[in-house]
Amino acid sequence: MALQRARVIGQAVSTIKHPSMPGHKLLLAQPLGVDNRPDEFPILIVDSFGAGIGSTVIITSDGKFAREITQSDKTPVRYTTVGLEDD
């Protein structure tokens, strides 16, 4: 499982979601490099830890974990939070 730090920079709202996603919070996160600077483009993540704007989270693109938290083998979710970094 590849892990990366990211900073939450916004929230996303969707009026229509895949059936595997009701109740899951969508956030916009900026992946961070080893120097704590932005790395790549912001991405949409599914959060199950209660992160908010400004939080630093640990994210993964592990499909197995996404399938476990959504309880669906056909979920389109790719990025999920797996932890919150202490302030």
VOBA-1610 file (N, C-alpha, C; in pm, whole numbers, padded with zeros to 5 digits, always signed):
BEGIN
Met+00084-00116+00000Met+00000+00000+00000Met+00090+00124+00000Ala+00079+00206-00102Ala+00156+00330-00110Ala+00084+00439-00030Leu+00158+00509+00055Leu+00101+00615+00137Leu+00166+00748+00102Gln+00088+00856+00114Gln+00142+00989+00087Gln+00071+01089+00178Arg+00144+01190+00220Arg+00085+01299+00297Arg+00017+01395+00201Ala-00093+01456+00247Ala-00165+01555+00167Ala-00230+01655+00261Arg-00252+01776+00212Arg-00320+01879+00291Arg-00459+01900+00230Val-00561+01898+00316Val-00698+01920+00270Val-00715+02068+00238Ile-00757+02097+00114Ile-00770+02235+00070Ile-00914+02273+00036Gly-01006+02177+00043Gly-01145+02208+00014Gly-01236+02089+00032Gln-01365+02117+00019Gln-01466+02012+00027Gln-01535+02002-00108Ala-01590+01887-00136Ala-01666+01867-00260Ala-01804+01816-00224Val-01904+01862-00298Val-02042+01819-00278Val-02091+01761-00409Ser-02158+01648-00398Ser-02211+01583-00517Ser-02358+01550-00495Thr-02443+01593-00586Thr-02585+01563-00572Thr-02616+01421-00616Ile-02531+01366-00700Ile-02546+01228-00746Ile-02415+01157-00720Lys-02422+01045-00648Lys-02302+00967-00617Lys-02324+00823-00661His-02213+00755-00682His-02218+00611-00709His-02287+00542-00590Pro-02361+00436-00613Pro-02430+00367-00503Pro-02340+00323-00387Ser-02210+00310-00411Ser-02119+00268-00304Ser-02075+00384-00215Met-02117+00506-00245Met-02063+00622-00175Met-02156+00700-00083Pro-02279+00659-00058Pro-02361+00742+00030Pro-02300+00750+00170Gly-02304+00871+00227Gly-02251+00889+00362Gly-02102+00914+00369His-02032+00905+00257His-01887+00930+00258His-01859+01075+00221Lys-01770+01138+00298Lys-01734+01279+00275Lys-01627+01288+00168Leu-01647+01382+00075Leu-01551+01406-00033Leu-01471+01532-00002Leu-01339+01522-00013Leu-01251+01635+00012Leu-01154+01654-00104Leu-01110+01776-00123Leu-01006+01807-00220Leu-00875+01817-00143Ala-00776+01739-00185Ala-00649+01734-00111Ala-00532+01759-00205Gln-00433+01832-00153Gln-00310+01860-00226Gln-00202+01766-00176Pro-00160+01669-00260Pro-00049+01581-00218Pro+00076+01664-00189Leu+00154+01619-00089Leu+00275+01689-00048Leu+00397+01602-00074Gly+00506+01666-00115Gly+00632+01597-00136Gly+00710+01585-00006Val+00827+01525-00013Val+00909+01506+00107Val+00953+01639+00168Asp+00952+01745+00089Asp+00989+01878+00138Asp+00868+01958+00187Asn+00753+01891+00198Asn+00628+01952+00244Asn+00570+02053+00146Arg+00616+02051+00023Arg+00565+02140-00081Arg+00467+02063-00169Pro+00374+02134-00237Pro+00278+02066-00323Pro+00348+01975-00425Asp+00291+01857-00442Asp+00344+01757-00533Asp+00229+01710-00621Glu+00235+01739-00750Glu+00130+01703-00845Glu+00009+01794-00828Phe-00103+01752-00890Phe-00227+01829-00886Phe-00313+01784-00768Pro-00402+01872-00719Pro-00496+01830-00613Pro-00581+01712-00661Ile-00625+01630-00566Ile-00706+01513-00598Ile-00828+01506-00507Leu-00930+01436-00554Leu-01050+01413-00476Leu-01031+01288-00393Ile-01058+01298-00262Ile-01040+01182-00174Ile-01170+01156-00098Val-01187+01034-00055Val-01297+00997+00034Val-01241+00990+00175Asp-01303+01065+00266Asp-01252+01073+00403Asp-01345+01000+00499Ser-01286+00918+00583Ser-01364+00850+00687Ser-01306+00878+00826Phe-01221+00982+00836Phe-01156+01014+00963Phe-01199+01149+01020Gly-01283+01222+00950Gly-01328+01351+01000Gly-01232+01465+00976Ala-01153+01457+00871Ala-01058+01564+00836Ala-01134+01688+00792Gly-01071+01803+00809Gly-01129+01928+00765Gly-01027+02009+00688Ile-01071+02121+00635Ile-00982+02208+00557Ile-00864+02249+00645Gly-00744+02234+00591Gly-00622+02264+00663Gly-00559+02143+00730Ser-00633+02034+00743Ser-00579+01912+00804Ser-00475+01848+00712Thr-00375+01786+00773Thr-00280+01705+00698Thr-00321+01561+00718Val-00342+01491+00607Val-00390+01354+00611Val-00290+01261+00544Ile-00304+01134+00572Ile-00228+01030+00504Ile-00327+00965+00408Ile-00292+00960+00279Ile-00381+00906+00178Ile-00319+00784+00111Thr-00406+00706+00049Thr-00361+00590-00026Thr-00448+00576-00150Ser-00393+00514-00253Ser-00470+00481-00373Ser-00495+00330-00378Asp-00484+00266-00263Asp-00504+00121-00254Asp-00650+00085-00278Gly-00676+00016-00388Gly-00811-00022-00424Gly-00878-00115-00325Lys-00801-00204-00264Lys-00859-00298-00168Lys-00916-00222-00048Phe-00843-00123+00001Phe-00891-00044+00115Phe-01018+00033+00075Ala-01019+00091-00045Ala-01138+00164-00092Ala-01259+00071-00099Arg-01239-00050-00146Arg-01349-00147-00153Arg-01397-00186-00013Glu-01305-00194+00082Glu-01343-00229+00219Glu-01427-00120+00284Ile-01386+00006+00272Ile-01461+00112+00342Ile-01594+00142+00274Thr-01603+00119+00143Thr-01731+00142+00074Thr-01816+00016+00069Gln-01758-00095+00107Gln-01826-00225+00106Gln-01882-00257-00032Ser-01800-00228-00134Ser-01842-00252-00272Ser-01722-00293-00356Asp-01738-00399-00434Asp-01632-00441-00526Asp-01629-00357-00653Lys-01731-00275-00675Lys-01739-00196-00798Lys-01732-00046-00773Thr-01677-00007-00659Thr-01669+00136-00628Thr-01570+00207-00721Pro-01601+00331-00761Pro-01507+00409-00842Pro-01403+00483-00757Val-01412+00470-00625Val-01322+00542-00534Val-01179+00493-00556Arg-01088+00591-00568Arg-00947+00557-00582Arg-00865+00601-00462Tyr-00883+00726-00419Tyr-00802+00780-00308Tyr-00886+00789-00181Thr-00828+00744-00069Thr-00895+00748+00059Thr-00796+00793+00167Thr-00851+00846+00276Thr-00766+00877+00391Thr-00746+00750+00472Val-00626+00735+00524Val-00599+00623+00614Val-00549+00673+00749Gly-00539+00806+00763Gly-00496+00862+00889Gly-00492+01013+00888Leu-00493+01071+01007Leu-00478+01215+01028Leu-00347+01242+01099Glu-00275+01344+01054Glu-00150+01380+01119Glu-00181+01475+01235Asp-00118+01451+01350Asp-00136+01541+01465Asp-00079+01678+01432Asp-00144+01780+01488Asp-00093+01917+01466Asp+00028+01946+01547
//
